[in-house]
């Protein structure tokens, strides 16, 4: 009868306990890794082998030093030596562009914020005039505060190009225009006359320089209509008729009222 040979038993390793025979001294250096006390003068930890020469040098440097170290390594060679001047040049150009943008767009941005959060205040013109006026409908009726009295260009003239102009005692920042188109706010009277459909608003400053121009559209309905229009240094404002609602040969083009608002 065959007998299976036995397997060779593998001896298990025996763990030897390390006896720490070091006598503690006042000048011992503690390992930053395992905390073992090491006699002064040792270069490596007697337990884990961590260098002990310069604890400050062995500590991990801050992130910004590591970043500069990596960038410094990349700058070796001719291309690397040019990278620093180019970096400073780009930085200076960026700062110059930022300063230019702040100078050019800064005032506009400040005005936009102030317009958004400031309460508008009504401003009345010192005088008004018109390119022409129909009998009984002078330019002053467009700013008299009554909606059932209106300015109308002279009858028999093409309305396109007829204008109403208001002058003010002091320059101001225009924020809004409020229109009452037609001859009345009452629906049954509103349709009796023609109404401005679009107007070109042109503004000049105190010295006669044009500071703004925009064509605005008006809805064909009775009641007030507010148009947002922001222009600084306004001293004179002209409303020029471009198109008309409900035009007929026998009808006048009626502008019941216009109000001007400034930033308070």
RABEL-V36675 format. One record per residue. PSI is psi in whole degrees, 0 to 359 (none if undefined). NEAR is the number of other C-alpha atoms within 12 Angstrom. Layout:
# RABEL-V36675
[[PSI;NEAR] [PSI;NEAR]]
This chain:
# RABEL-V36675
[[129;3] [145;4] [128;5] [129;6] [147;6] [154;6] [148;6] [126;6] [131;6] [127;6] [132;6] [141;6] [142;6] [128;6] [121;6] [132;6] [131;6] [127;9] [119;8] [105;12] [12;10] [134;15] [120;13] [141;15] [164;12] [331;11] [18;13] [150;20] [122;28] [138;29] [134;28] [348;24] [307;20] [351;18] [6;17] [138;22] [132;28] [143;32] [147;23] [140;21] [347;17] [147;21] [333;19] [153;25] [136;26] [349;27] [311;23] [353;18] [7;18] [134;24] [141;25] [2;31] [309;21] [91;16] [323;19] [324;11] [332;11] [339;14] [146;15] [126;12] [161;14] [165;11] [324;10] [329;11] [322;12] [322;13] [315;13] [325;15] [318;15] [319;14] [325;16] [324;17] [325;14] [337;17] [4;18] [141;15] [172;11] [318;10] [322;14] [324;17] [334;16] [342;15] [321;18] [310;19] [321;14] [322;14] [316;15] [323;13] [315;14] [319;14] [317;14] [319;14] [321;14] [319;14] [321;14] [318;14] [321;15] [318;15] [320;14] [317;13] [321;15] [324;15] [318;14] [313;13] [349;15] [308;15] [321;14] [319;17] [319;15] [316;16] [320;20] [319;20] [317;15] [322;19] [323;26] [323;17] [359;13] [150;17] [126;15] [148;25] [137;20] [141;22] [130;29] [141;29] [152;31] [326;20] [157;22] [151;29] [167;28] [159;30] [326;26] [162;27] [138;30] [157;25] [128;16] [2;18] [65;29] [170;26] [327;36] [335;30] [346;33] [351;42] [23;35] [358;25] [358;20] [130;21] [348;30] [7;28] [141;29] [157;39] [143;46] [137;42] [161;38] [142;25] [149;25] [359;19] [148;21] [130;23] [332;36] [120;21] [347;23] [142;35] [158;35] [131;39] [133;32] [136;33] [146;31] [153;28] [327;18] [147;20] [149;27] [168;33] [111;36] [135;40] [327;33] [153;31] [137;34] [123;32] [143;42] [99;40] [155;46] [182;45] [348;37] [160;31] [350;28] [131;19] [325;17] [337;13] [339;22] [321;31] [3;26] [334;23] [163;34] [163;36] [143;42] [133;44] [326;31] [147;30] [142;34] [121;28] [120;37] [133;32] [143;35] [152;28] [187;26] [331;20] [3;14] [9;17] [134;17] [126;21] [356;26] [149;25] [135;23] [141;23] [127;23] [150;27] [143;27] [139;30] [151;23] [79;26] [152;26] [160;31] [174;26] [149;24] [126;25] [132;22] [124;26] [121;23] [114;30] [120;32] [135;34] [157;32] [40;27] [125;38] [336;35] [137;39] [131;45] [134;38] [112;38] [125;33] [134;36] [308;25] [163;26] [143;31] [138;30] [36;22] [133;25] [154;19] [328;14] [359;14] [149;27] [158;36] [108;44] [130;50] [104;55] [315;42] [146;38] [133;44] [147;35] [137;40] [140;32] [168;33] [128;29] [none;18]]
